[in-house]
Amino acid sequence: MDIRDAEYLVAVADHGSVTEAARALFIAQPSLSQAIRTLERDLGVELFDRGGRKLRITPAGASFAHAARQVLADVERARAVVHDVAELRSGTLTIAVLNSLAADPLPRLVGRFHRQFPRVVLSTVSADGPDGVGRAVRSGECDLGLTELLVDQQGLEFRTVGDQEIVLALHADLAIELPDPVPVGLLADIPMIVEIGSRPRLPVNNIAVECAHRQSMWELVVQGAGATLLPRRVAEQELPGVVVRSLAPPEVRTVGFVHRPDPLPPAAAAFITALDETHGASVPRNARPAGDSLASS
């Protein structure tokens, strides 16, 4: 039985007449009669008693009609769900996020989208490095990925959110003899606090503390246990009272969202559209996440 068979059977059962059912379904009466007879032949039972002036449904037909009504109800619910998702009245959006971008810019971007589409459930998956973000997106585990970007031929597309300046954040006592900006070569001599599992790209050799929790890492910097590398916005907003120094040469990374070139699910497509409208995001094709992340950033 297909959906059409279920609709035909229920219509005839409800109207008690093939003629009335055909009129309600906007099909020819002979076509409907033939469809019912074909269904009976396929099932090997009579669905209607045709002995009187009016069709009467048989016990087998009544049981089958009950099942058909359930099928039609399930189909209608499925259509409603699809419509709600398409209209963004429901649905989910899963984003793979580079750990170092979880504090900024993720909250600002996701918060803006959630205010616009409050019924879409947002889910984030953490990734230690850009390669992890890329894998999660390519595999279909996540709809989008927020990561550091480099243009390359790897099958992903991206929307650029903007650039982040990476700065040195440290206690005032540690900054007394450091120049401003701090030459990158001096980082090797500064006691650093890094996140466990991070892959420093800059010369961070004097590691004082390896920390599993970013919030604890920041508090250690505030207390003077060492310095760390962070996006400027995070350093200035999340670490009160610390000294923030630029690097020489400046260390800047490009940040954006990667996605597969396939048609995006409704929620992901709406997110990218909102991103383009807000940021005037550039849309280079065939991009890949950068191969390394910045230390503790």
Buried (B, 14 or more C-beta within 10 A) or exposed (E): BEEEBBBBBBBBBBBEBBEBBBBBBEBEBEEBBEBBEEBBEEBEBEBBEEEEEEBEBBEBBEEBBEEBBEBBEEEEEEEEEEEBBEEBBBBEBBBBBBBBBBBBBBEEBBEEBBEEBEEBEBEBBEBBBBBBBBBBBBEEEBBBBBBBBBEEEEBBBBBBBEEBBBBBBBBEEBBEEBEEBBEBEBBEEBBBBBBEEBBBBBEBEEBBBBBEEBEEBBBBBBEBBBBBBBBBBBBBEBBEEBBBBBBBEEBEBBBBBBBBEEEBBBBBBBBBEBBEEEBEBEEEEEBBBBBBBBBBB
